[in-house]
Every structure is written in structure tokens, then in C-alpha cells.
Amino acid sequence: MAIAMVLLRSPAPAPAPVASASAKPQPRPSASASAAPPELTLEQRAAKGDKDAVAGLQKMPREQRTAEQVLALASARRVDKEKQIDELDHKIKLVQKLGRDRATKKKIEGLADDREVGNDMLATLAKLPGPVGPDLLYTVWAHTHRTTSTTELAEQLLYSKDVRSKASEALQLALDLRNETDCAKMAKLLERAKDKGDRRSVVPIVRLNAKHGCGPKKRADCWACLRKTRLVKDAFKEVSRRSPP
């Protein structure tokens, strides 16, 4: 009985405090969040193409620049060229006839020949919709008689199936005339060239005048089947009249 009375008289334990619904846990501050991002150096800003930073480095005498500063200027030049390629891509996609403009072609040739961005320029041309891309790749390929890494890549892209499928009939004829080795098939191509070819077919047609290059000693006439016809002369005459786009 005494034990029961003691238990009845013992005070009830105090209730645990209830957290307020409006109280939110405070996040532990992180070192990265509180620290301000480091400022880019003059060289880093110049390498990203910042005009003011580039101008500042360019004003320095060459002998006073560090190697890092020289490389930053080189990076800035590449960034500028990449912007030019993007602008050309955008403009030609909007208005394809801009790709036929002489000044545009000249600019494309210069960028294609540039060792830093040449491949980027050619890749952009290969991805253009419609026949303008193949036409411009042909321009890069044929604008010089020298074989370079640029002209080789332009040629390979031009003959790739996805690029060639976009080419005009006139350009496809010019490509076929360069590669055909069968005399009878060449005669059919010349017939088509008379109606559809343009000046891009002149060089492969002129080569048909050579009366050697076949046989064990390369002295036989490869195109003997054409000699009794006027196909070569007539095709040459017609394609010479038509300017390429």
C-alpha cells in the first residue's frame, strides 16, 4: 500500500518540447558557397576572347609577353575564327544564296586553309542542307592545283554518300566523269553532260583527249570507243557555256 501511495504522488514527466511547424533547420554553411569565385586573370580572359583583355596583351611589346600571354592570344584568335564559322553557318542556312557570294567563298577558302580551324570549316560545309554544301566543298577542293590536307579532306567529304546525295546533278556529273573507267559508260555520261553539265566538268572531259594511259605499259588508248564520235567535243562545248553556281 505504501508503495502504491508513493507512485501516485510522483509527478508525471514533463512533455517533450514540440518543434514549431514554422521553424526550419538552418543549413550548415559550406566553404564553397561562402567563398567568392576567383577572378580570371588577364591571360584567362584573353584566351576566352575577351576583347579588352586581348587588346591589353596586344599593346604589350612582344619581348615583354610571357609564354602564357602569347598562347592566350593564340587561343583568342582561334575563338574568333570559330565565331566566324558559326556566323557563316547561320547566314547560309538562313539564305542559301549567300553561299554563292564571291566574298563568302573567299572567306570560306581562307578558313578552310587555316590549320587551326580548317577541319571545323569543312565539317560545317558538309552539314549544310541542300546542294550549297557540296558546291562549297568543291570550291575548296578545286580552288588550287596543289594537293594539301585541306583539299584531300574536302574531296573525301564530297564523295561521302551523305554529302554527295545532296549534290546537284551537274556536280554529280563532274564527279562521275572524274572516276569512270569504262568507255561505254563514259559515253553515256558525256551525253548527259551535254544537257546537264557545267564548267566543273571541263577538266575531266579535256583529259579524255589523251590517247594513252591504259594497258600493261600505259600506252594504250583508254577511250578508243569515243574517237569515232563527236561526244568529247560536243560535251566540252556545252559544259563550257554553263557557269557553276
Backbone bond lengths (Angstrom), bond angles and torsions (degrees), N, CA, C in turn:
res aa  C-N    CA-C-N  psi(-1)  N-CA   C-N-CA  omega(-1)  CA-C   N-CA-C  phi
1 M - - - 1.467 - - 1.512 110.71 -
2 A 1.354 116.78 -42.11 1.476 120.64 -179.89 1.504 110.74 -62.58
3 I 1.334 115.72 -39.05 1.481 119.83 -179.92 1.492 110.20 -65.16
4 A 1.348 116.74 -38.95 1.462 120.84 179.79 1.494 110.99 -64.65
5 M 1.350 118.52 -39.44 1.452 121.80 179.67 1.504 111.26 -65.57
6 V 1.318 117.39 -37.83 1.484 120.95 178.63 1.504 110.62 -64.26
7 L 1.319 116.65 -41.62 1.472 120.30 -179.81 1.512 110.69 -65.40
8 L 1.317 117.88 -38.53 1.451 120.02 -179.28 1.510 111.81 -68.34
9 R 1.346 116.53 -31.72 1.453 119.58 -177.79 1.528 113.04 -83.47
10 S 1.348 117.82 -14.35 1.492 120.36 -177.88 1.517 109.53 -67.38
11 P 1.320 117.74 131.24 1.480 120.36 -179.74 1.518 112.05 -66.25
12 A 1.349 115.25 144.11 1.485 119.43 178.11 1.528 110.09 -68.80
13 P 1.324 117.11 146.26 1.484 119.16 179.70 1.512 110.79 -63.76
14 A 1.316 115.97 143.24 1.482 121.60 -179.87 1.517 109.71 -65.11
15 P 1.371 117.46 139.07 1.484 119.37 -180.00 1.522 111.58 -66.29
16 A 1.339 115.01 147.45 1.482 119.62 179.90 1.518 109.12 -68.47
17 P 1.294 117.44 140.74 1.468 119.78 179.60 1.517 111.57 -61.27
18 V 1.351 116.35 135.92 1.469 121.60 179.44 1.521 109.28 -93.17
19 A 1.317 115.57 129.64 1.469 119.36 -179.27 1.512 109.59 -68.19
20 S 1.298 116.98 137.60 1.466 122.04 177.82 1.519 109.78 -66.59
21 A 1.360 115.54 138.15 1.469 119.70 -179.63 1.515 111.65 -64.93
22 S 1.337 114.97 -28.11 1.466 118.00 -177.44 1.506 113.23 -83.85
23 A 1.316 116.18 -14.79 1.471 118.46 -178.40 1.511 109.91 -75.64
24 K 1.306 117.78 130.76 1.463 122.95 -179.56 1.515 109.67 -113.81
25 P 1.334 115.61 142.75 1.474 117.29 179.20 1.524 110.11 -67.06
26 Q 1.262 115.60 136.76 1.463 120.50 -179.59 1.526 109.58 -85.67
27 P 1.348 116.56 123.56 1.464 118.09 -179.86 1.518 111.51 -67.23
28 R 1.299 114.15 146.93 1.455 119.39 178.76 1.531 108.67 -74.12
29 P 1.290 119.21 123.59 1.479 119.96 -177.70 1.517 111.25 -61.83
30 S 1.351 114.05 133.02 1.467 118.85 178.64 1.515 109.51 -95.88
31 A 1.313 114.12 152.85 1.465 119.71 -178.17 1.521 110.78 -66.56
32 S 1.388 116.79 -37.05 1.459 120.22 -176.80 1.514 112.15 -70.76
33 A 1.376 116.11 -33.71 1.452 119.52 -178.51 1.522 111.13 -72.13
34 S 1.308 115.81 -34.84 1.455 118.73 -176.82 1.526 112.17 -80.89
35 A 1.325 116.50 -23.74 1.466 119.11 -177.38 1.524 110.15 -84.19
36 A 1.293 118.08 134.19 1.464 122.85 177.99 1.522 109.62 -72.98
37 P 1.360 117.35 144.11 1.470 118.74 179.14 1.524 110.47 -60.99
38 P 1.310 116.95 140.69 1.469 119.07 -177.98 1.521 111.15 -65.65
39 E 1.284 116.45 142.78 1.457 121.03 177.79 1.525 110.04 -70.80
40 L 1.346 114.91 141.35 1.460 118.95 177.39 1.522 108.99 -72.99
41 T 1.304 115.10 144.91 1.464 119.51 177.06 1.529 109.63 -75.09
42 L 1.301 115.52 167.57 1.462 120.81 177.61 1.526 110.27 -56.74
43 E 1.325 116.08 -42.17 1.464 120.80 -179.15 1.531 111.66 -65.82
44 Q 1.328 116.63 -40.94 1.473 120.40 179.85 1.521 111.42 -66.18
45 R 1.324 115.77 -40.13 1.464 119.14 178.52 1.532 110.88 -66.55
46 A 1.324 115.78 -40.23 1.467 119.40 179.19 1.516 111.01 -64.52
47 A 1.327 117.53 -40.47 1.464 121.42 -178.94 1.521 111.84 -63.14
48 K 1.348 116.66 -26.61 1.460 120.98 178.58 1.521 112.29 -86.68
49 G 1.332 116.75 -1.39 1.458 120.11 176.68 1.511 114.70 96.89
50 D 1.338 118.31 10.35 1.459 120.50 177.52 1.533 109.79 -61.49
51 K 1.325 116.09 120.22 1.468 120.56 -172.50 1.521 112.75 -63.88
52 D 1.326 116.87 -41.17 1.464 119.98 -179.34 1.529 110.89 -65.39
53 A 1.336 115.34 -41.74 1.462 118.90 179.58 1.525 111.00 -66.42
54 V 1.332 116.25 -40.67 1.469 120.09 177.74 1.527 110.35 -62.31
55 A 1.333 115.74 -44.41 1.464 119.65 179.79 1.519 110.94 -61.34
56 G 1.341 116.47 -39.22 1.461 120.06 179.10 1.521 112.14 -62.52
57 L 1.323 117.27 -42.12 1.471 120.19 178.66 1.526 111.82 -70.51
58 Q 1.320 115.77 -35.64 1.462 118.84 -179.17 1.518 112.13 -67.40
59 K 1.327 116.83 -27.70 1.463 120.05 179.80 1.524 112.42 -73.47
60 M 1.324 115.78 -19.91 1.458 119.49 -178.46 1.526 110.32 -72.03
61 P 1.320 118.87 139.40 1.470 120.40 173.51 1.521 110.28 -58.19
62 R 1.314 116.31 142.78 1.459 120.68 -176.19 1.523 112.31 -54.68
63 E 1.328 116.83 -37.83 1.463 121.13 -176.05 1.528 112.43 -70.59
64 Q 1.329 117.08 -16.41 1.467 119.79 -177.77 1.530 112.73 -97.33
65 R 1.323 117.96 -7.59 1.465 120.01 179.73 1.520 111.00 -77.21
66 T 1.316 115.39 145.01 1.465 120.22 173.06 1.533 109.09 -84.43
67 A 1.326 115.66 168.32 1.468 119.73 177.70 1.522 110.30 -61.73
68 E 1.337 117.03 -37.55 1.466 120.65 178.91 1.531 110.67 -62.23
69 Q 1.314 116.18 -39.17 1.464 120.26 -179.63 1.528 111.56 -69.46
70 V 1.321 116.60 -38.58 1.467 120.27 176.55 1.527 110.28 -62.40
71 L 1.323 116.76 -44.54 1.465 120.92 179.61 1.521 111.36 -67.64
72 A 1.325 117.10 -32.34 1.461 120.28 177.09 1.521 110.69 -64.66
73 L 1.318 117.32 -40.43 1.463 121.14 177.15 1.525 110.77 -65.37
74 A 1.341 116.50 -37.68 1.467 119.95 177.44 1.526 110.56 -64.56
75 S 1.333 117.21 -40.85 1.464 120.83 177.67 1.525 110.84 -64.15
76 A 1.329 116.03 -38.21 1.463 120.26 179.59 1.530 110.79 -64.00
77 R 1.333 116.60 -38.18 1.469 119.84 178.29 1.520 110.47 -64.99
78 R 1.316 116.97 -40.42 1.468 119.79 178.84 1.533 110.77 -65.11
79 V 1.334 116.43 -42.72 1.465 120.18 177.80 1.518 110.35 -57.88
80 D 1.331 116.84 -42.37 1.465 120.77 -179.85 1.531 110.81 -64.26
81 K 1.323 117.50 -41.89 1.470 120.72 178.74 1.529 111.52 -64.82
82 E 1.330 116.12 -38.36 1.463 119.67 178.19 1.524 110.76 -64.53
83 K 1.324 116.18 -36.75 1.464 119.87 176.56 1.529 110.53 -64.77
84 Q 1.333 116.62 -39.53 1.462 120.23 178.34 1.529 111.16 -62.20
85 I 1.336 116.44 -41.03 1.467 120.57 178.47 1.526 110.39 -63.79
86 D 1.326 116.44 -44.18 1.466 120.26 178.67 1.531 111.28 -60.95
87 E 1.327 116.24 -40.54 1.471 120.57 179.42 1.529 110.90 -65.09
88 L 1.343 116.77 -43.05 1.465 120.22 177.96 1.521 110.68 -62.07
89 D 1.315 116.18 -44.12 1.468 121.55 179.33 1.524 110.07 -58.27
90 H 1.321 116.40 -47.11 1.463 121.59 -178.30 1.534 111.14 -63.82
91 K 1.328 117.07 -45.62 1.460 121.08 -176.95 1.529 111.83 -66.32
92 I 1.339 116.86 -43.22 1.462 119.62 -177.59 1.523 111.03 -69.17
93 K 1.328 116.84 -35.43 1.463 119.44 176.93 1.521 111.02 -65.37
94 L 1.332 116.63 -34.66 1.460 119.93 178.67 1.524 111.77 -73.58
95 V 1.339 116.12 -44.52 1.466 121.78 -177.77 1.529 107.84 -136.29
96 Q 1.341 116.57 99.19 1.461 120.25 -173.36 1.530 113.31 -62.54
97 K 1.316 117.20 -28.02 1.461 118.50 -177.67 1.526 112.07 -66.26
98 L 1.343 117.50 -17.26 1.460 119.57 175.56 1.530 111.12 -64.13
99 G 1.334 116.00 -25.94 1.455 119.88 176.95 1.512 113.03 -70.79
100 R 1.336 117.26 -13.79 1.465 121.30 178.15 1.530 111.54 -91.69
101 D 1.325 116.37 -9.75 1.451 121.14 -177.19 1.529 110.46 -67.94
102 R 1.336 115.69 137.04 1.469 120.42 -175.80 1.527 111.71 -61.38
103 A 1.327 116.42 -42.58 1.463 119.71 -179.52 1.531 110.87 -64.61
104 T 1.329 116.22 -38.25 1.466 120.06 178.38 1.523 110.50 -64.95
105 K 1.323 116.43 -43.42 1.466 120.00 178.75 1.528 110.93 -60.81
106 K 1.326 115.74 -41.20 1.464 120.13 -179.73 1.528 110.44 -62.48
107 K 1.320 115.84 -42.20 1.461 120.30 179.44 1.520 110.78 -65.20
108 I 1.336 116.51 -41.81 1.465 120.66 179.10 1.521 110.93 -63.10
109 E 1.331 116.92 -42.29 1.468 120.36 178.68 1.524 110.89 -60.71
110 G 1.336 116.45 -42.09 1.458 120.04 179.61 1.516 112.34 -63.81
111 L 1.324 117.49 -43.69 1.466 121.06 179.04 1.524 111.37 -69.12
112 A 1.332 116.39 -35.48 1.473 119.86 179.08 1.527 111.13 -66.67
113 D 1.329 116.87 -32.15 1.463 121.28 179.78 1.525 112.61 -82.51
114 D 1.322 117.63 -8.76 1.458 121.54 -178.08 1.525 109.88 -76.16
115 R 1.314 117.03 126.32 1.471 120.52 -175.18 1.531 112.53 -64.94
116 E 1.339 117.24 -25.07 1.458 119.62 -177.26 1.522 112.72 -79.70
117 V 1.321 117.03 -38.16 1.473 119.87 -172.93 1.529 113.08 -127.20
118 G 1.341 116.92 10.29 1.463 119.92 -177.08 1.517 113.01 -57.30
119 N 1.323 117.09 -46.13 1.465 120.14 -179.85 1.525 111.68 -64.77
120 D 1.329 116.48 -35.50 1.467 120.27 177.91 1.527 110.65 -64.66
121 M 1.333 116.54 -40.08 1.459 120.31 179.25 1.526 110.42 -64.65
122 L 1.315 117.51 -45.04 1.467 120.78 -179.58 1.533 111.21 -66.48
123 A 1.323 116.55 -38.61 1.474 119.59 177.78 1.522 110.72 -63.01
124 T 1.316 116.65 -37.90 1.467 120.68 177.85 1.520 110.86 -63.96
125 L 1.334 116.88 -42.53 1.468 120.77 178.59 1.528 110.70 -63.35
126 A 1.321 116.55 -40.29 1.468 120.30 -178.38 1.526 111.81 -63.89
127 K 1.329 117.38 -27.43 1.462 121.24 -176.28 1.527 112.84 -92.40
128 L 1.326 117.93 -6.80 1.460 119.58 179.74 1.528 110.64 -63.39
129 P 1.316 118.09 142.43 1.466 119.55 178.57 1.520 111.51 -77.25
130 G 1.329 116.07 153.89 1.462 120.68 175.85 1.517 113.46 75.21
131 P 1.331 117.01 -172.52 1.469 121.93 -173.91 1.521 114.93 -76.84
132 V 1.341 118.44 -10.29 1.460 119.55 -175.93 1.532 111.66 -65.20
133 G 1.326 117.85 -36.25 1.467 120.82 179.14 1.525 112.45 -61.86
134 P 1.348 118.75 -53.81 1.459 119.91 175.92 1.536 113.16 -58.34
135 D 1.333 117.02 -38.85 1.464 119.61 178.68 1.524 111.27 -60.93
136 L 1.333 116.56 -41.81 1.465 120.23 -179.22 1.528 111.30 -72.28
137 L 1.324 117.37 -35.15 1.472 119.75 175.01 1.525 110.17 -62.88
138 Y 1.340 116.49 -39.48 1.460 119.76 176.93 1.522 110.34 -62.84
139 T 1.333 117.42 -40.75 1.459 121.28 178.54 1.522 110.72 -58.83
140 V 1.330 117.41 -44.48 1.461 121.27 178.64 1.520 110.72 -64.68
141 W 1.322 116.05 -41.60 1.467 121.07 -178.72 1.526 111.29 -65.30
142 A 1.317 117.03 -42.12 1.467 120.81 -170.62 1.524 114.18 -97.90
143 H 1.342 118.62 -0.28 1.467 118.16 -173.39 1.521 112.49 -75.70
144 T 1.335 117.69 -8.95 1.458 120.89 176.81 1.523 109.34 -140.27
145 H 1.340 115.98 149.73 1.470 120.11 177.56 1.528 111.07 -81.92
146 R 1.334 116.38 -12.68 1.465 119.69 -179.76 1.525 110.31 -79.40
147 T 1.311 115.68 142.41 1.460 120.41 174.04 1.523 108.30 -90.74
148 T 1.306 115.95 120.35 1.460 121.71 179.56 1.521 108.83 -127.75
149 S 1.317 115.64 173.68 1.470 118.83 177.04 1.526 110.39 -62.87
150 T 1.334 116.34 -30.78 1.470 120.44 178.76 1.517 111.05 -69.30
151 T 1.335 117.52 -48.38 1.468 119.82 -178.52 1.528 110.85 -66.72
152 E 1.329 117.21 -34.70 1.471 120.05 178.24 1.529 110.82 -64.52
153 L 1.340 116.37 -44.30 1.460 119.24 179.88 1.524 110.83 -67.49
154 A 1.334 117.11 -40.03 1.471 120.23 177.60 1.526 110.41 -59.76
155 E 1.338 116.85 -42.24 1.465 120.72 179.16 1.525 111.14 -63.97
156 Q 1.337 116.45 -46.09 1.465 120.05 -178.96 1.536 111.03 -62.11
157 L 1.324 116.44 -40.88 1.468 119.70 178.06 1.524 110.97 -65.77
158 L 1.324 116.09 -38.98 1.457 121.02 -178.38 1.527 111.75 -63.51
159 Y 1.323 116.93 -35.89 1.466 120.73 -179.86 1.532 112.83 -87.37
160 S 1.336 117.78 -6.87 1.466 119.27 177.99 1.531 109.10 -65.49
161 K 1.320 116.69 146.14 1.465 120.11 -169.06 1.526 113.57 -63.67
162 D 1.346 117.30 -36.07 1.462 118.05 -177.53 1.523 112.52 -75.24
163 V 1.340 117.20 -30.33 1.466 119.97 177.21 1.522 109.97 -79.06
164 R 1.329 116.59 -46.27 1.459 119.82 -177.77 1.533 111.91 -62.10
165 S 1.324 116.94 -31.54 1.462 119.56 -179.42 1.529 112.23 -63.56
166 K 1.331 116.89 -19.28 1.465 120.68 179.22 1.528 112.54 -92.46
167 A 1.335 117.40 -7.60 1.462 121.09 -174.87 1.525 111.80 -70.98
168 S 1.330 115.94 151.40 1.466 121.26 175.99 1.521 109.53 -68.60
169 E 1.349 116.40 164.53 1.464 119.85 179.30 1.525 110.96 -63.09
170 A 1.327 117.24 -36.73 1.463 120.48 -179.94 1.516 111.31 -62.72
171 L 1.331 116.94 -42.41 1.462 119.60 179.63 1.521 110.86 -70.96
172 Q 1.315 117.82 -39.12 1.466 119.69 178.21 1.520 110.87 -61.72
173 L 1.338 116.52 -37.42 1.469 119.93 176.27 1.526 111.00 -61.66
174 A 1.330 116.13 -44.81 1.466 120.23 -179.90 1.527 110.68 -60.65
175 L 1.326 117.18 -38.67 1.462 120.76 179.27 1.525 111.13 -70.37
176 D 1.335 117.08 -40.60 1.460 120.62 179.38 1.531 111.42 -65.74
177 L 1.327 116.28 -39.71 1.463 120.16 -179.80 1.525 111.63 -62.89
178 R 1.314 117.00 -29.74 1.469 120.69 179.51 1.525 112.38 -74.32
179 N 1.329 116.99 -24.23 1.466 119.58 -170.96 1.525 115.00 -110.06
180 E 1.334 117.01 -16.52 1.462 118.94 -175.14 1.531 110.85 -68.90
181 T 1.346 115.87 138.08 1.464 120.90 179.25 1.529 112.30 -119.74
182 D 1.330 117.01 -10.36 1.463 120.17 -179.48 1.531 109.39 -92.05
183 C 1.347 116.55 129.75 1.465 120.48 -173.71 1.536 112.12 -65.67
184 A 1.324 117.35 -41.98 1.460 120.31 -178.86 1.537 111.28 -65.41
185 K 1.322 116.60 -39.96 1.460 120.47 178.42 1.536 110.73 -69.44
186 M 1.323 116.07 -34.30 1.458 119.96 176.95 1.525 110.96 -63.60
187 A 1.314 116.24 -38.07 1.468 119.84 178.39 1.534 110.77 -60.82
188 K 1.322 117.18 -40.23 1.465 120.60 178.21 1.527 111.90 -66.79
189 L 1.333 115.73 -37.04 1.461 119.14 177.55 1.526 111.20 -65.29
190 L 1.323 116.27 -38.73 1.463 119.85 178.97 1.529 111.30 -64.80
191 E 1.322 116.64 -36.43 1.471 120.15 177.22 1.529 109.71 -62.53
192 R 1.331 116.26 -42.58 1.471 119.92 178.62 1.520 110.83 -67.80
193 A 1.325 116.04 -38.05 1.459 120.01 -177.65 1.523 111.73 -63.43
194 K 1.326 116.22 -31.74 1.467 118.84 179.08 1.531 111.51 -59.82
195 D 1.323 116.94 -32.28 1.462 121.14 -177.41 1.529 113.34 -98.05
196 K 1.330 116.39 -33.40 1.462 119.30 -170.40 1.528 115.09 -118.68
197 G 1.309 118.65 -13.63 1.458 120.65 -174.34 1.519 113.23 -77.64
198 D 1.341 116.32 163.55 1.458 121.69 173.87 1.531 108.73 -132.40
199 R 1.322 116.23 -169.03 1.468 119.72 -172.47 1.523 114.71 -62.97
200 R 1.302 117.47 -13.83 1.458 119.28 176.19 1.523 111.75 -68.85
201 S 1.346 116.41 -13.63 1.468 120.30 177.46 1.526 112.30 -92.74
202 V 1.323 118.18 -3.60 1.464 120.50 -175.75 1.526 111.56 -60.63
203 V 1.329 117.29 -50.13 1.476 120.38 -175.16 1.524 111.86 -60.04
204 P 1.346 120.81 -50.75 1.471 118.58 179.64 1.529 113.03 -65.02
205 I 1.341 117.95 -28.90 1.467 119.07 178.15 1.525 110.55 -72.10
206 V 1.319 117.30 -41.12 1.470 120.70 178.42 1.521 110.93 -59.87
207 R 1.312 116.91 -36.28 1.467 120.50 -179.44 1.525 112.51 -63.98
208 L 1.310 117.42 -20.06 1.465 120.34 -179.86 1.525 112.08 -70.70
209 N 1.317 117.21 -12.26 1.463 120.22 177.99 1.523 112.52 -74.50
210 A 1.322 117.02 -17.46 1.470 120.42 178.24 1.519 109.66 -67.69
211 K 1.336 116.89 134.05 1.473 121.68 -176.94 1.519 112.08 -107.49
212 H 1.283 116.00 27.99 1.472 120.28 176.34 1.524 108.01 -149.31
213 G 1.326 116.12 171.91 1.464 120.97 179.97 1.513 113.76 123.57
214 C 1.341 116.88 -6.37 1.465 119.95 179.37 1.528 109.82 -120.73
215 G 1.331 114.68 171.26 1.464 119.56 -179.44 1.512 111.83 87.38
216 P 1.344 115.68 170.91 1.474 120.81 -177.20 1.527 113.27 -56.22
217 K 1.339 115.73 -37.51 1.461 119.33 -178.81 1.525 112.99 -104.44
218 K 1.318 116.27 10.99 1.472 122.84 178.16 1.532 112.07 60.61
219 R 1.327 116.69 29.72 1.463 119.53 -179.51 1.529 112.33 -109.56
220 A 1.319 116.42 -6.60 1.464 120.20 -178.40 1.524 110.66 -82.25
221 D 1.331 115.35 155.95 1.459 122.51 -179.84 1.531 109.35 -78.59
222 C 1.324 116.96 120.46 1.462 121.12 -179.61 1.522 111.68 -74.51
223 W 1.343 117.26 -24.17 1.457 121.42 -171.07 1.527 111.48 -122.89
224 A 1.324 115.77 43.11 1.469 120.30 -177.72 1.522 111.94 -60.60
225 C 1.327 117.04 -30.89 1.471 119.98 -177.87 1.530 112.26 -68.25
226 L 1.311 117.75 -14.97 1.465 121.09 -178.17 1.525 113.23 -92.51
227 R 1.329 117.47 -11.62 1.471 120.65 -170.17 1.524 113.36 -69.35
228 K 1.325 117.21 -27.68 1.466 119.36 -178.16 1.526 112.30 -92.08
229 T 1.322 116.45 9.00 1.465 120.89 -179.90 1.533 109.49 -120.87
230 R 1.330 114.36 173.24 1.457 120.29 175.95 1.545 110.52 -104.42
231 L 1.313 116.24 15.87 1.454 119.93 -173.89 1.531 112.87 -57.49
232 V 1.319 116.23 -46.23 1.466 119.15 -177.01 1.527 110.36 -63.94
233 K 1.336 116.91 -47.82 1.468 121.08 -179.01 1.525 111.38 -64.05
234 D 1.327 116.17 -44.69 1.467 119.67 -177.28 1.534 111.42 -67.62
235 A 1.323 116.31 -42.41 1.464 119.45 179.44 1.536 110.17 -64.87
236 F 1.323 116.49 -42.28 1.463 120.00 178.50 1.536 110.79 -60.10
237 K 1.309 116.01 -43.68 1.476 120.95 -179.03 1.518 111.32 -61.22
238 E 1.332 116.65 -43.79 1.458 120.09 -175.82 1.532 112.52 -72.78
239 V 1.331 117.26 -45.00 1.475 118.59 -177.93 1.526 111.24 -68.02
240 S 1.334 116.67 -27.98 1.472 120.27 -179.82 1.526 111.49 -66.10
241 R 1.318 116.99 -21.06 1.463 121.24 -177.85 1.536 112.83 -82.35
242 R 1.312 117.08 -18.22 1.459 119.72 -171.98 1.534 111.47 -107.88
243 S 1.297 114.72 120.26 1.470 119.83 178.01 1.528 110.10 -77.10
244 P 1.324 118.00 143.74 1.458 119.74 174.81 1.526 110.00 -72.41
245 P 1.315 118.05 162.01 1.479 120.20 179.96 1.524 112.10 -66.62
